[in-house]
Amino acid sequence: MPDMTTATRPITLAIMAMGGQGGGVLSDWIVHLAESNGYLAQATSVPGVAQRTGATIYYLELFPEAEAERAGQAPVLALMPSPGDVDIVLAAEFMEAGRALERGLVTPDRSTVIASSHRVYGITEKSALGNGILDPEPIREQLRRHARRFIEFDMEDTARRQGSVISAVLFGALAGSQTLPFPREAFEQAIRDGGIGVAASLRAFDEGFQQAQGAEPHAAPSDASPREAETSPKTGDAELDAILGEIDSRFSEPVRQVVREGVLRLIDYQDLEYAGEYLGLLQERRKHMPAEEEQHMPLLRELARHLALWMSYEDTIRVADMKIRRQRQDRVRSEVKAEPEQIVYTAEFMHPRVEEICDTLPAGLGSWVMRTDSIRRPLAKITQRGRRISPQRLRGFLLLLSVASLRRWRKRTLRYRDEWQRIAAWLAAVDRALAISPDVALEVIKAQGLVKGYGDTHQRGLASFNTVMLAFERFGDEPDAAARLHQLRDAALADEKGETLQRSVGEWKPKVQEAGTSRIAVKQL
């Protein structure tokens, strides 16, 4: 009897996928493909945790049935991938390829890596106070260095354009890589035998195949994309076109694009008049900026971005408006792969504090309620428990619509008055910083990035922003002010509780004491 240890080794594949990406379907296709072409196949899967939407490793081993018959015994196939022993790694998202690399599944002498270049951000990336997005370039460089062959393109975009799922594109790229001993027709037959979404899957398969072989992808059908609507207003209105034309004539690249996006955002948020106020504030600040283009361009670009963000602060009106938008409902349906005839309900957990309720009231009334304990305390008890609202049900939709319709009265609300007092104070600080140096001014502008969200998130960010602004007021004219402000801003983004910021603030105390500042000021800082 032939010794199985000297027989042909199995073909090993690891699929790194997340929930909703069709990793199980891809695994089934590969098993069916192998068994239909004279191979024994074994597939296992190990579910991951929810930090990356349920990341799962699917592991497959394929062994020629004829070889097993020649040996006279069934092969022993592994249940889990072993480092250094994986022939093909399929990653449905780029950082999943990095996870395979970290586990030692990618080796220069054996592994072909087929990965989508798009990103699905992890919980830590999403929850970071600042920009927590990981840089994919170091991983990309390591994959190029450690993989025998590396195939990468945006498979999520391909799947979306073809009205399919990413597993079909991965299957096509696997066929195009020619790493399995099966013809293209066998791959396509596996999809047909599956019997679900065959036409769309074959379109996505075909483009994935072409991409893997380095050919230009086929043009997508005009009705393939499930996401065509945008939230930004369209051009065509005479007044809007006049504003956009004014931007093109007064601002140069790369500032122009940021200003245009800011204007469109504020029109969507409020109206054309509000966007005009935004342009006026930018033009006013522009007069105080350095004449040299290399100095004022970064300042103007950052100011345009941060001013637009602050002017479109998130209040209850904005939140309600976003919850009932058609684009949001379409996106949810697309993400859950709902059929046209299916009804999809979502549950929005709403927990407005008494502060948010008062912020939505007219400024005078909201202020009176906040300082009147006999009114505020009972109201706080009523609202201390959140409630679930479904925008797809009539009652929930009408409730959110009634709040969103308050947009026309937004400028009379308490929140509008308070936010504009803060914006005015920040712009005044920007003017003072411009008189000191461009570097200090840039840090004052970027400090606005600490103010975001609503509710408790907004309060924490505002507290950190106020700390940085107080530091600027006290020490903005010192030689190392820009570096210090940058350090404080990074510290504020390090944790939600502000502990890192407070430690960084402590480094300024000796300077406070040297300047003869009172202990009260030190405590405030």
C-alpha positions in Angstrom: 0.0 0.0 0.0 1.5 3.4 -0.9 2.5 5.6 2.0 0.1 8.6 2.3 2.9 10.7 3.8 4.6 10.8 0.3 1.3 11.4 -1.6 0.2 14.7 -3.1 -0.3 17.3 -0.3 -3.8 18.9 -0.1 -4.5 22.3 -1.4 -5.2 24.6 1.5 -7.3 27.7 1.5 -8.2 30.2 4.3 -11.1 32.6 3.8 -11.0 35.7 6.1 -14.5 37.3 6.1 -16.9 39.2 8.2 -20.6 38.9 8.8 -22.7 39.6 5.8 -19.9 39.2 3.3 -20.8 35.7 2.1 -17.9 33.8 3.5 -20.0 30.8 4.0 -21.4 31.0 0.5 -17.9 31.3 -0.9 -16.8 28.2 1.1 -19.8 26.2 -0.2 -19.0 27.2 -3.8 -15.4 26.0 -3.5 -16.4 22.7 -1.9 -19.0 22.1 -4.7 -16.4 23.1 -7.3 -13.8 20.7 -5.9 -16.2 17.7 -5.4 -17.6 18.2 -8.9 -14.1 17.9 -10.3 -12.8 14.8 -8.6 -11.5 16.2 -5.3 -12.3 15.4 -1.8 -13.1 18.6 0.2 -13.3 19.5 3.8 -14.5 22.9 5.2 -14.5 24.2 8.7 -15.2 27.6 10.1 -14.3 29.4 13.4 -16.5 32.4 14.2 -14.8 35.4 15.6 -15.9 38.1 18.0 -18.1 41.1 17.3 -15.3 43.7 17.3 -15.1 43.4 13.5 -18.8 42.5 12.7 -18.2 38.8 13.5 -14.9 38.1 11.7 -14.7 34.4 10.8 -12.0 32.1 9.4 -13.2 29.5 6.9 -10.6 26.8 6.3 -10.7 24.4 3.4 -8.5 21.5 2.3 -8.9 19.9 -1.2 -7.3 16.5 -2.0 -7.5 14.6 -5.3 -9.8 11.7 -5.0 -7.8 9.6 -7.5 -4.7 10.0 -5.3 -6.6 8.8 -2.2 -7.8 5.8 -4.2 -4.3 5.0 -5.4 -3.1 5.1 -1.8 -6.0 3.0 -0.7 -6.9 5.1 2.3 -8.7 8.4 3.0 -6.5 11.5 3.6 -6.3 13.1 7.0 -7.3 16.7 6.6 -6.7 19.4 9.1 -9.5 21.4 10.8 -7.6 24.6 11.2 -5.0 26.5 9.2 -1.4 26.1 10.3 1.2 28.9 10.0 3.3 28.4 7.0 1.0 25.8 5.4 -1.7 27.8 3.6 -1.7 28.0 -0.2 -4.4 30.6 -0.8 -5.7 33.3 1.5 -8.9 35.1 0.4 -9.6 38.3 2.4 -13.0 40.0 2.0 -11.6 43.2 3.6 -8.1 44.5 3.6 -7.3 44.3 7.3 -8.5 40.7 7.2 -5.5 40.1 5.0 -3.4 41.7 7.7 -5.0 39.4 10.3 -3.9 36.4 8.2 -0.4 37.9 7.9 -0.3 38.3 11.7 -1.3 34.7 12.2 1.6 33.4 10.0 -0.7 32.2 7.3 1.1 34.1 4.6 4.5 32.8 3.4 6.7 33.8 0.5 7.3 30.2 -0.8 3.6 29.2 -0.8 0.9 31.7 -0.3 -1.2 33.6 -2.9 -3.1 36.4 -1.2 -6.3 37.7 -2.9 -7.7 40.7 -0.9 -10.2 43.5 -1.4 -8.6 46.9 -0.9 -11.7 48.5 0.7 -11.9 49.0 4.5 -14.5 48.1 7.1 -13.5 50.0 10.2 -13.1 48.2 13.5 -14.8 49.3 16.7 -11.6 50.9 18.0 -11.2 52.9 14.8 -14.8 54.1 14.9 -14.8 54.9 18.6 -11.6 56.9 18.5 -12.1 60.6 19.5 -9.9 61.7 16.7 -8.8 60.0 13.5 -8.4 56.4 14.6 -8.2 54.9 11.2 -5.3 52.5 10.8 -2.8 53.1 8.0 -3.1 50.2 5.6 0.2 50.9 3.8 2.5 49.1 6.2 0.3 46.0 5.9 0.2 46.3 2.1 4.0 46.5 2.0 4.4 43.4 4.2 1.9 41.5 2.1 3.9 42.3 -1.0 7.1 41.2 0.7 5.8 38.0 2.4 3.2 36.6 -0.1 4.3 34.6 -3.1 1.7 36.5 -5.1 -0.6 39.4 -4.0 -3.8 40.3 -5.9 -5.6 43.4 -4.6 -8.5 45.6 -5.9 -11.7 47.1 -4.5 -14.0 44.1 -4.6 -16.7 45.9 -2.5 -17.1 48.5 -5.2 -17.2 45.8 -7.9 -19.9 43.9 -6.0 -22.0 47.0 -5.4 -21.9 48.0 -9.1 -22.9 44.6 -10.2 -25.7 44.3 -7.6 -24.0 41.3 -6.0 -22.0 40.4 -2.9 -18.3 40.4 -2.4 -18.0 36.6 -2.2 -18.9 36.4 -6.0 -16.0 38.8 -6.8 -13.6 36.8 -4.6 -14.6 33.6 -6.4 -14.0 35.3 -9.7 -10.6 36.6 -8.6 -9.7 33.1 -7.3 -10.6 31.7 -10.7 -8.6 34.4 -12.4 -5.5 33.8 -10.3 -5.4 30.2 -11.7 -4.2 28.8 -8.4 -6.8 26.0 -8.4 -6.6 23.2 -11.1 -10.1 23.9 -12.4 -11.3 25.7 -15.6 -13.3 28.8 -15.4 -16.4 27.0 -16.7 -16.3 24.8 -13.6 -16.3 27.9 -11.3 -19.3 29.4 -13.1 -21.2 26.1 -12.9 -20.7 26.0 -9.2 -22.5 29.4 -9.0 -25.3 28.2 -11.3 -25.7 25.1 -9.1 -26.1 27.3 -6.1 -29.3 28.7 -7.6 -29.4 32.0 -5.7 -28.7 35.3 -7.3 -27.1 33.6 -10.3 -27.2 36.4 -12.8 -25.7 39.1 -10.5 -23.2 36.6 -9.1 -21.9 35.7 -12.6 -21.5 39.4 -13.5 -19.5 40.0 -10.3 -17.6 36.8 -10.9 -16.7 37.9 -14.5 -15.3 41.3 -13.4 -13.4 39.7 -10.5 -11.9 37.2 -13.0 -10.8 40.0 -15.3 -9.4 42.2 -12.5 -7.3 39.3 -11.2 -5.8 38.8 -14.6 -5.0 42.4 -14.9 -7.6 43.3 -17.6 -9.9 46.3 -17.6 -13.2 45.5 -15.9 -16.4 45.3 -17.9 -18.7 48.3 -17.7 -21.3 47.9 -14.9 -24.9 47.9 -15.8 -26.6 51.3 -15.3 -29.0 49.9 -12.7 -26.4 47.9 -10.8 -25.6 50.2 -8.0 -27.9 50.1 -5.0 -26.7 53.5 -3.8 -27.2 56.3 -6.2 -28.8 59.1 -4.1 -26.7 61.6 -2.3 -27.6 63.9 0.5 -26.0 66.9 -1.0 -28.3 69.3 -2.9 -28.0 69.3 -6.7 -27.0 72.2 -8.8 -29.4 73.8 -11.2 -30.9 76.4 -8.8 -29.9 79.9 -10.0 -29.0 81.2 -6.5 -27.0 78.0 -5.7 -25.1 78.2 -9.0 -24.3 81.8 -8.3 -22.8 80.9 -4.9 -20.8 78.0 -6.4 -19.6 80.3 -9.2 -18.5 82.9 -6.6 -16.5 80.1 -4.8 -14.7 79.2 -8.1 -13.8 82.8 -8.8 -12.6 83.7 -5.2 -10.9 80.5 -4.0 -8.1 78.4 -5.6 -7.4 74.7 -5.3 -7.2 72.9 -2.9 -9.3 75.3 -0.8 -12.1 75.6 -3.4 -13.3 72.0 -3.1 -13.4 72.2 0.7 -15.4 75.4 0.6 -17.8 73.9 -2.0 -18.4 70.9 0.2 -18.9 73.2 3.2 -21.5 75.3 1.3 -23.4 72.2 0.1 -23.3 70.8 3.6 -24.8 73.9 5.2 -27.5 74.2 2.5 -28.5 70.7 3.3 -28.3 71.5 7.0 -30.2 74.8 6.9 -30.6 76.9 3.8 -28.8 79.1 1.2 -28.7 82.1 3.5 -26.9 80.1 6.1 -24.3 79.0 3.6 -23.9 82.7 2.6 -23.1 83.5 6.2 -20.4 80.8 6.1 -18.8 82.4 3.1 -18.9 85.8 4.7 -17.1 84.5 7.8 -14.4 82.9 5.6 -13.8 86.0 3.6 -13.5 88.1 6.8 -10.9 85.7 8.3 -9.1 85.6 5.0 -8.2 89.3 5.3 -6.1 88.6 8.4 -4.2 85.7 6.9 -0.6 85.9 5.6 -0.2 87.1 2.0 2.1 84.2 1.1 0.1 81.4 -0.5 2.1 78.6 1.1 1.1 80.0 4.5 -2.5 81.0 4.1 -3.6 78.1 2.0 -3.4 75.5 4.8 -5.0 77.9 7.2 -7.9 78.8 4.9 -8.5 75.1 4.0 -8.6 74.0 7.7 -10.8 77.0 8.7 -13.2 76.2 5.9 -13.5 72.6 7.0 -13.8 73.2 10.7 -16.1 76.2 10.4 -18.5 74.2 8.2 -18.4 71.3 10.7 -19.2 73.6 13.7 -22.0 75.5 11.9 -23.6 72.1 11.1 -23.5 71.0 14.7 -25.7 68.0 15.6 -28.8 68.9 17.4 -32.1 67.0 17.9 -33.4 68.5 14.7 -30.5 67.2 12.6 -30.6 63.8 14.2 -34.3 63.4 13.6 -33.9 64.5 10.0 -31.1 62.0 9.3 -33.1 59.1 10.8 -36.0 59.5 8.3 -34.1 60.2 5.1 -34.8 57.9 2.2 -31.1 57.5 1.6 -30.6 56.0 5.0 -33.4 53.5 4.6 -32.0 52.5 1.2 -28.6 52.0 2.8 -30.0 49.8 5.5 -31.9 47.7 3.0 -28.8 47.4 0.9 -26.7 46.3 3.9 -29.2 43.6 5.0 -29.6 42.5 1.4 -33.4 42.9 1.5 -35.5 41.9 -1.4 -37.8 44.5 -3.0 -41.0 42.9 -1.6 -39.5 42.6 1.9 -40.4 45.1 4.7 -37.4 46.2 6.9 -37.9 47.8 10.3 -35.2 49.5 12.3 -35.3 50.3 15.9 -33.7 53.7 16.8 -32.7 54.0 20.4 -33.5 57.6 21.4 -32.4 59.0 24.7 -32.6 62.8 24.7 -31.6 64.4 28.0 -33.4 67.4 29.5 -30.6 69.5 28.1 -31.3 68.5 24.5 -35.0 69.1 25.0 -34.4 72.6 26.3 -31.9 73.2 23.5 -34.7 72.7 21.0 -37.0 75.2 22.7 -36.9 79.0 21.9 -33.8 80.5 23.6 -35.7 82.4 26.3 -38.0 79.5 27.2 -35.2 76.9 27.1 -33.1 79.0 29.5 -36.0 79.5 31.9 -36.7 75.7 32.0 -33.0 75.0 32.6 -32.8 77.3 35.6 -36.2 76.5 37.1 -35.7 73.4 39.2 -39.4 72.8 39.7 -39.8 72.3 35.9 -36.4 70.8 35.0 -36.3 68.0 37.6 -39.7 66.5 36.7 -38.8 66.7 33.0 -35.5 65.0 33.7 -37.2 62.1 35.4 -39.6 61.7 32.5 -36.7 61.6 30.0 -34.2 59.6 32.0 -35.2 56.3 30.3 -34.7 56.0 26.6 -37.2 54.7 24.1 -37.1 52.8 20.8 -38.6 54.4 17.8 -39.1 52.8 14.4 -39.0 55.3 11.5 -40.8 52.7 9.3 -43.9 52.8 11.5 -46.3 55.6 11.2 -46.1 56.8 14.8 -42.3 56.7 14.9 -42.1 58.5 11.5 -44.5 61.3 12.4 -42.7 61.8 15.7 -39.3 62.2 14.0 -40.8 64.2 11.2 -42.3 66.7 13.7 -38.8 67.2 15.3 -37.1 67.5 11.9 -39.6 70.1 10.7 -38.4 72.5 13.5 -35.4 73.2 11.1 -37.1 76.4 10.0 -37.1 77.7 13.6 -33.6 76.4 14.4 -32.1 80.0 14.6 -34.5 80.8 17.4 -33.5 77.9 19.6 -31.4 77.9 22.7 -28.8 75.6 21.1 -28.3 77.9 18.2 -27.7 80.9 20.5 -25.2 78.9 22.6 -23.4 77.4 19.6 -23.0 80.8 17.9 -21.6 82.4 21.1 -19.0 79.6 21.1 -18.3 80.0 17.3 -17.9 83.7 17.7 -15.5 83.3 20.6 -13.5 80.7 18.6 -13.2 82.9 15.5 -12.1 85.8 17.8 -9.4 83.5 19.1 -8.4 82.6 15.5 -8.0 86.3 14.8 -5.8 86.8 17.8 -3.8 83.7 16.9 -3.2 85.0 13.4 -1.6 88.0 14.9 0.8 85.8 16.7 1.9 83.2 14.1 0.4 81.0 11.4 1.4 77.9 13.4 -0.4 79.0 16.5 -3.5 80.0 14.4 -3.5 76.5 12.7 -3.6 74.8 16.2 -6.4 77.1 17.3 -8.4 76.2 14.2 -7.8 72.5 14.5 -8.9 72.6 18.2 -12.5 72.8 16.9 -12.2 69.1 15.9 -12.6 68.3 19.6 -16.2 69.5 19.5 -18.4 66.8 17.9 -21.5 64.7 18.4 -24.3 65.5 20.7 -25.3 64.7 24.3 -22.6 63.5 26.6 -20.1 63.2 23.7 -20.6 66.8 22.9 -20.1 67.9 26.5 -16.9 66.0 26.9 -15.5 67.3 23.7 -16.5 70.9 24.6 -14.8 70.6 27.9 -11.5 69.5 26.2 -11.9 72.3 23.7 -12.3 74.8 26.5 -9.2 73.5 28.2 -7.1 73.9 25.0 -8.5 77.4 24.4 -7.7 78.4 28.0 -4.1 77.3 27.4 -4.0 79.4 24.3 -5.3 82.5 26.2 -2.7 82.0 28.9 0.3 81.1 26.8 -0.5 81.6 23.2 2.3 84.2 22.7 5.1 82.0 24.0 7.7 80.6 21.5 6.6 77.0 21.9 2.9 77.7 22.0 2.1 75.9 18.7 3.9 72.7 19.8 2.2 72.9 23.3 -1.2 73.3 21.8 -0.6 70.5 19.4 0.4 68.3 22.4 -2.7 69.2 24.3 -5.0 68.5 21.3 -3.4 65.0 20.9 -3.8 64.4 24.6 -7.5 65.4 24.4 -8.0 62.8 21.7 -6.2 60.0 23.6 -9.1 59.1 25.9 -12.7 60.0 26.6 -12.2 60.8 30.3 -9.6 63.5 29.7 -7.0 62.0 32.0 -4.2 62.2 29.4 -5.2 65.9 28.8 -5.0 66.7 32.5 -1.6 65.1 32.7 -0.4 67.2 29.8 -1.9 70.3 31.3 0.2 69.7 34.4 3.4 70.2 32.4 2.4 73.8 31.9 2.0 74.6 35.6 5.7 75.5 36.2 5.3 78.2 33.5 2.2 79.4 35.1 4.0 79.8 38.4 6.9 81.5 36.8 4.6 84.0 35.2 3.0 84.7 38.6 -0.4 83.4 37.6 -2.7 82.7 40.5 -3.4 79.2 41.8 -7.0 79.6 40.7 -6.0 80.0 37.1 -3.8 76.9 37.4 -6.7 75.0 38.8 -9.0 76.1 36.0 -6.4 75.1 33.4 
